[in-house]
């Protein structure tokens, strides 16, 4: 899969590589200039950087603080809900974060959850249901886990369970709500916004964006065009936490606990080695193509990103299901439940993947819910009752939709 797309990207790069990462505002047509691949994600106009994704960096930081708060047993449901919305239940301004810069921001996690142009622009009902479901995980973490954090978990009993040297906190059915939330947020916010919103032509070409980009008409008081900025916002949801955002692969995996972390995990598997470079190169080349006014090349690069990041979700879903099966066979119940909880969240995120050919998710909401129901309802006690056969069946069903095998995904 990845080798095929790599060769596609290379061929396009030789033909079209987009030069004008530095635009001198001359009157010459960028397409007629010598085209050259950008070596990093640095783009300038008249000596000023045209790259901006501060809002995405802020949401990554909000997500990190909220994830950590879900294991702070002193917090209330109200407090964690306010962190999700960066507002109180009435929409009033509050200061829910420890970081004062996050409190000063008008951004929020909830507002961008399940809100992509492609999937939810005319689908407000499902969007609201997804937001509500993630909020429910927050509430259940506080109400069902926090009071019982010091008791041992058992069938039908919430509490703590050992996972090697770590301690996990599970529901009466074995689910870690904090993992369901965190891994679900990867799809419902970060992936959805990246591939189904900011890389979608409906957003990139909205209104007069294409004409303004052709004319190098920048957003008021900014150095970038609207189209350039939309692409940068997609980039920010993957690399917005990097120490060096222009050359982020040096710290890949250490910059956040969302897409960045798991792109590194998948890239470390020899079966998928090179996926990180290909995603980074596609984002660079697509951005350069915008500067050069080559929108076909732009969309080709967007499709590479969509396919690879969607595959990441499928790969990690299977990986955790198979890791859980191995832990169950070894009698490591706590490890198995932790892996299953991560699998649960990644499977939920399958709803937000995109097949760039069909422009639809690899699995729709009903299919995803069917997987989750199979995980939780094989018996009355959820994960405690799961069989290895069920984990294999779900893994096979997921792998069948993608261009990788169950065996490959099991090792990533």
Buried (B, 14 or more C-beta within 10 A) or exposed (E): BBEEBBEBBEEBBEEBBBBBBBBEEEEEEBEEBEBEBBEBBBBBBEEEEBBBBEBBBBBBBBBBBBBEBBBEEEBEBBBBBBBBBBBEEEEEEBEBBEEEEBEEBEBBBBBBBBBBBBBBBEBEEBBEEBBEBBBEBBBBBBEBBBEBEEEEBBBEBBBBBBBEEEEBBBBBBBBBBBBBBBBBBBBBBBBBBBBBBBBBBEBBBBEEBBEBBBEBEBBEEEBBBBBBBBBBBBBBBBBBBBEEBBBBBEBBBEBBBBBBBBBBBBBBBEBBEBBBBBBBBBBBBBBBBBBBBBBEBBBBBBBBBBBBBBBBBBBBBBBBBBBBBBBBEEEBBBBBBBBBBBBBBBBBBBBBBBBBEEBEBBBEBEBBBBBBEBBBEBEEBBBBBBEBEBBBBBBEBBBEBBEBEBEBBBBB
